[in-house]
Amino acid sequence: MSDYGELISRDCVRFERMLPGPIERVWSFLVEPDKRALWLCGGDTEPSVGGRVEMLFDNETLSGEGDIEPPEKYKKYAGPISFSGTVIAYEPPRLLTHSWDFEGESSEVTYELTEQDGQVKLVLTHRRLSSREEIVSVCGGWHTHLDILVDVLQEKTPRPFWKHQTAIEAEYENRVSDQMHG
């Protein structure tokens, strides 16, 4: 299993990660605001189909010391930003799907959890991405956030967000081109 996301169609990427369990613990990091804020974003998730998902991002609070300034293209997202989505599927502790309504675009994120060999397999799928540029950005972002989730679940100091994201996104620039043309 690779940590890198895979382009599974022209508008959809999928990530797989093995995480320390139990599954209920991992689920809590998807839906509980204080825990989700440690690796992705804060905000409430209403626990039913049709419920609201608040996404309160502040990437600079995710990592310890040693980070860099955000790249120029992400400067406007350097501080706190917020948006919301709608719960599409909610089946604790195995499945969460919600819309990701950001800057006039609506995409869809699914988290699937399964127990496997004493760990928890997370499959994250992000659908309805509108462009190559968005795919590269989403891949770099998810990869970085998932790496921080692994750090948090392993009780390690999270890696520097922007430093890691910048390096990972550069790798996705090549990977996405190869996958789209391969």
Buried (B, 14 or more C-beta within 10 A) or exposed (E): EEEBBBBEEEBBBBBBBBBEBEBEBBBBBBBBEEBBBBBBBBBBBBEEEEBEBBBBBBBBEBBEEEBEEBBEEBEEBBEEBEBBBBBBBBEBBBBBBBBBBBEEEEBBBBBBBEBEEEBBBBBBBBBBBEEBEBBBBBBBBBBBBBBBBBBBBEEEEBBBBBBBBBEBBEBBBEBBEEBEEE
